[in-house]
Amino acid sequence: MFPYIAPGSQKFCLGPGLSEIGKIFVAICLRMSILNLAGSGTPMQALSNKKRTDFNKLQKRLRRNVGSAIADYMMIEDSDRVRICLSGGKDSYAMMDILLLLQHNAPINFELVAVNMDQKQPGFPEEVLPAYLDQLNIEYHIVEKDTYSVVREKIPEGKTTCGLCSRLRRGTLYAFAEKIGANKIALGHHRDDIVETMFLNMFHGGRLAGMPPKLLSDDGRNIVIRPMAYCRELDITKYAKLKEFPIIPCNLCGSQENLQRQQIKKMLNDWEKTSPGRVNSIFRALQNVAPSQLADPQLFPFTDLQLDRSGERAAYAFDQDNVSNVSGEQVLQFFDALSPRN
């Protein structure tokens, strides 16, 4: 058995403002009700009727959410070559599985290339991913880079390795994307990851930032997309279990139980138990930002605000005068009544 995290849940609604191609893309996602188990490892006969129905609903929900995210942010366009970052975890497996389903039914043509980075962690089962990917009709590459030794050398024992590890991995994978001609890099981060990152940045970095569904790298040479941005981690966890993906746990950072992210995750799970739907509401807030109601002068020109009382003023709510006529003698009597008596 492999370890799974059980997060909170709530459904995400389809976003507005889709292009015509986006509407077609999402409509196809919604109509794909036939279960495709190619390369799955979960035989249909092994599922009861109820479980099969539940699986169909789950898969359809994930397809709908991924299709909506792709359309809302124009993540994938015609003739794109998309490099899937396959870590061996549940999120990247689920992302690859859903993208392969969409690729066969999308109104546009795009290529998918799976890329895994072997970081030379001790005990890493390097045969697992090639054996799985050989069953699928997908191009794949295994990039070997000993970042494990670098992280262990630079980070003291007991300290969080995620920051340095991710930077080293990012640089290698950015360069490899150019090498294979991929113009989009797909990461498996989901809705819960995005919300958790926002709180991590708030609590520990003093800034309001999360993980954008679509990102242009600082040097402008790579576009990162997160097709799972609208998906709940709970749904992905269930999907991965039913599909029986050959999960590879990360022994480098997964064993660090006191990570700040785990504390944030616990906080959000507790909120979800007491106030169901809160995580989804927080995510929707990230899509509905009002810069004038925050305090960042780089986002809103607070220093340039100018008064303008030209023209006729529109009526304010409850702006009618309602002042009683009170005589001076009545005012003196009122204050006299409040004065302490000897």
PEHU-V964811 format. One record per residue. SS is DSSP state (H for helix, E for strand, C for the rest). OMEGA is omega in whole degrees, 0 to 359 (none if undefined). D_FIRST is the distance of its C-alpha to the first C-alpha in Angstrom with 2 decimals. Layout:
# PEHU-V964811
ss=(SS | SS)
omega=(OMEGA | OMEGA)
d_first=(D_FIRST | D_FIRST)
This chain:
# PEHU-V964811
ss=(C | C | C | C | C | C | C | C | C | C | C | C | C | C | C | C | C | C | C | H | H | H | H | H | H | H | H | H | H | H | H | C | C | C | C | C | C | C | C | C | C | C | C | H | H | H | C | C | H | H | H | H | H | H | H | H | H | H | H | H | H | H | H | H | H | H | H | H | H | H | H | H | H | C | C | C | C | C | C | C | E | E | E | E | E | C | C | C | C | H | H | H | H | H | H | H | H | H | H | H | H | H | H | C | C | C | C | C | C | C | E | E | E | E | E | E | E | E | C | C | C | C | C | C | C | C | H | H | H | H | H | H | H | C | C | C | C | C | E | E | E | E | E | E | C | C | H | H | H | H | H | H | H | H | C | C | C | C | C | C | C | H | H | H | H | H | H | H | H | H | H | H | H | H | H | H | H | H | H | C | C | C | C | E | E | E | C | C | C | C | H | H | H | H | H | H | H | H | H | H | H | H | H | H | H | C | C | C | C | C | C | C | C | E | E | E | C | C | C | C | C | C | E | E | E | C | C | C | C | C | C | C | H | H | H | H | H | H | H | H | H | H | H | C | C | C | C | C | C | C | C | C | C | C | C | C | C | C | C | H | H | H | H | H | H | H | H | H | H | H | H | H | H | H | C | C | C | H | H | H | H | H | H | H | H | H | C | C | C | C | H | H | H | C | C | C | C | C | C | C | C | H | H | H | C | C | C | C | C | C | C | C | C | C | C | C | C | C | C | C | C | C | C | C | C | C | C | H | H | H | H | H | H | H | H | H | H | H | C | C | C | C)
omega=(179 | 181 | 176 | 177 | 181 | 182 | 177 | 184 | 166 | 184 | 179 | 182 | 180 | 182 | 181 | 170 | 181 | 172 | 180 | 178 | 179 | 180 | 179 | 181 | 181 | 180 | 179 | 177 | 183 | 183 | 182 | 183 | 178 | 183 | 178 | 184 | 182 | 179 | 189 | 188 | 176 | 182 | 182 | 183 | 180 | 182 | 173 | 180 | 181 | 181 | 178 | 178 | 179 | 180 | 179 | 179 | 181 | 181 | 179 | 179 | 179 | 177 | 180 | 182 | 179 | 178 | 179 | 180 | 179 | 182 | 182 | 185 | 181 | 183 | 183 | 181 | 182 | 177 | 176 | 171 | 189 | 178 | 180 | 176 | 184 | 183 | 187 | 177 | 185 | 184 | 182 | 175 | 181 | 179 | 180 | 182 | 181 | 180 | 177 | 176 | 182 | 182 | 183 | 185 | 183 | 178 | 179 | 178 | 176 | 181 | 175 | 178 | 179 | 180 | 175 | 179 | 176 | 185 | 176 | 172 | 178 | 178 | 180 | 182 | 189 | 180 | 188 | 184 | 177 | 179 | 179 | 184 | 178 | 179 | 185 | 178 | 183 | 173 | 178 | 179 | 173 | 181 | 182 | 181 | 184 | 175 | 181 | 181 | 180 | 181 | 181 | 180 | 187 | 186 | 178 | 180 | 178 | 179 | 182 | 181 | 190 | 185 | 181 | 181 | 182 | 179 | 179 | 181 | 182 | 181 | 179 | 184 | 174 | 182 | 182 | 178 | 177 | 182 | 182 | 176 | 178 | 181 | 175 | 177 | 184 | 177 | 187 | 180 | 183 | 183 | 182 | 176 | 183 | 180 | 179 | 181 | 178 | 180 | 176 | 179 | 178 | 187 | 188 | 180 | 179 | 178 | 181 | 183 | 178 | 174 | 180 | 177 | 179 | 188 | 171 | 182 | 185 | 181 | 177 | 186 | 182 | 173 | 179 | 177 | 179 | 184 | 181 | 187 | 181 | 186 | 176 | 177 | 179 | 179 | 181 | 179 | 178 | 182 | 181 | 179 | 181 | 180 | 179 | 175 | 178 | 185 | 175 | 180 | 177 | 180 | 181 | 182 | 183 | 182 | 182 | 189 | 186 | 177 | 179 | 180 | 179 | 177 | 177 | 180 | 178 | 179 | 181 | 178 | 178 | 178 | 183 | 179 | 182 | 181 | 182 | 180 | 184 | 180 | 178 | 178 | 178 | 179 | 179 | 177 | 178 | 178 | 185 | 186 | 177 | 184 | 182 | 180 | 176 | 185 | 181 | 181 | 177 | 181 | 182 | 185 | 181 | 183 | 183 | 182 | 182 | 176 | 178 | 180 | 177 | 179 | 182 | 181 | 173 | 182 | 172 | 175 | 177 | 182 | 178 | 177 | 179 | 185 | 179 | 175 | 182 | 181 | 178 | 180 | 179 | 178 | 180 | 179 | 180 | 181 | 177 | 180 | 180 | 183 | 179 | 179 | 176 | none)
d_first=(0.00 | 3.79 | 6.75 | 9.24 | 12.84 | 14.75 | 18.32 | 21.53 | 23.03 | 26.34 | 27.58 | 29.59 | 32.99 | 34.35 | 36.56 | 40.26 | 42.41 | 40.80 | 42.86 | 43.86 | 41.30 | 38.69 | 39.67 | 39.39 | 35.98 | 34.61 | 36.45 | 34.80 | 31.34 | 32.31 | 33.71 | 30.73 | 29.47 | 28.64 | 24.93 | 24.35 | 21.27 | 22.51 | 19.91 | 17.15 | 15.19 | 15.41 | 18.55 | 20.89 | 21.54 | 18.00 | 18.73 | 21.24 | 24.28 | 23.26 | 19.78 | 21.60 | 24.16 | 21.74 | 20.01 | 23.51 | 24.49 | 21.51 | 22.07 | 25.79 | 25.44 | 23.52 | 26.14 | 28.91 | 27.78 | 27.32 | 30.62 | 32.37 | 31.32 | 32.44 | 35.73 | 36.45 | 36.21 | 37.18 | 34.12 | 34.51 | 37.98 | 39.59 | 39.27 | 36.60 | 34.36 | 31.07 | 28.78 | 25.13 | 23.39 | 19.99 | 17.88 | 14.55 | 13.34 | 12.93 | 16.63 | 18.21 | 16.38 | 17.53 | 20.93 | 21.47 | 20.59 | 23.04 | 25.67 | 25.70 | 26.34 | 29.07 | 30.59 | 31.53 | 33.22 | 34.59 | 38.37 | 38.27 | 37.32 | 34.89 | 32.84 | 29.20 | 28.16 | 24.63 | 24.71 | 22.10 | 23.23 | 22.18 | 23.06 | 22.89 | 20.28 | 19.86 | 16.95 | 16.50 | 15.29 | 18.43 | 18.20 | 15.16 | 17.19 | 20.39 | 18.88 | 17.49 | 20.71 | 22.93 | 22.01 | 23.34 | 26.98 | 26.77 | 28.35 | 26.10 | 26.69 | 24.83 | 26.83 | 26.75 | 27.88 | 27.41 | 27.14 | 24.76 | 27.79 | 30.00 | 27.77 | 27.40 | 31.15 | 32.20 | 29.93 | 30.43 | 27.59 | 26.01 | 27.39 | 25.60 | 25.09 | 24.25 | 27.94 | 29.03 | 25.88 | 26.25 | 30.00 | 29.66 | 27.10 | 29.29 | 32.38 | 30.92 | 29.47 | 32.72 | 34.75 | 32.63 | 32.95 | 36.69 | 36.50 | 34.91 | 37.07 | 34.46 | 36.22 | 33.21 | 29.96 | 27.12 | 24.58 | 21.59 | 22.65 | 22.69 | 24.99 | 23.19 | 23.23 | 26.93 | 27.81 | 25.97 | 27.84 | 31.09 | 30.75 | 29.75 | 32.93 | 34.98 | 33.98 | 33.76 | 35.80 | 38.58 | 38.33 | 37.41 | 35.10 | 31.70 | 30.10 | 32.44 | 31.19 | 33.54 | 34.88 | 37.52 | 36.90 | 39.57 | 41.30 | 41.32 | 39.82 | 36.43 | 35.24 | 31.73 | 30.34 | 27.43 | 27.10 | 24.27 | 26.67 | 27.17 | 23.54 | 21.70 | 18.36 | 17.37 | 18.26 | 16.42 | 13.11 | 13.74 | 14.96 | 12.08 | 9.74 | 12.69 | 13.48 | 10.14 | 11.16 | 10.04 | 9.22 | 10.84 | 10.70 | 14.35 | 15.18 | 18.76 | 18.75 | 15.29 | 15.93 | 19.21 | 18.79 | 22.47 | 22.85 | 25.50 | 23.33 | 20.94 | 24.13 | 25.34 | 22.14 | 22.50 | 26.16 | 25.60 | 23.06 | 25.68 | 28.36 | 26.49 | 26.23 | 29.95 | 31.19 | 29.06 | 29.83 | 30.72 | 28.22 | 29.52 | 33.04 | 32.51 | 31.29 | 34.36 | 36.50 | 35.44 | 36.98 | 40.09 | 41.49 | 45.09 | 46.30 | 49.59 | 47.77 | 45.99 | 47.71 | 47.17 | 50.62 | 49.07 | 47.74 | 50.77 | 54.44 | 55.20 | 58.18 | 59.80 | 59.97 | 63.52 | 65.31 | 66.79 | 69.15 | 71.16 | 71.73 | 71.49 | 68.73 | 66.36 | 66.34 | 63.88 | 62.38 | 64.57 | 66.93 | 70.13 | 72.22 | 72.39 | 74.47 | 76.82 | 80.40 | 80.71 | 84.00 | 84.36 | 85.69 | 82.56 | 80.37 | 82.50 | 82.28 | 78.46 | 78.13 | 80.86 | 78.84 | 75.86 | 78.03 | 77.87 | 80.95 | 82.95)
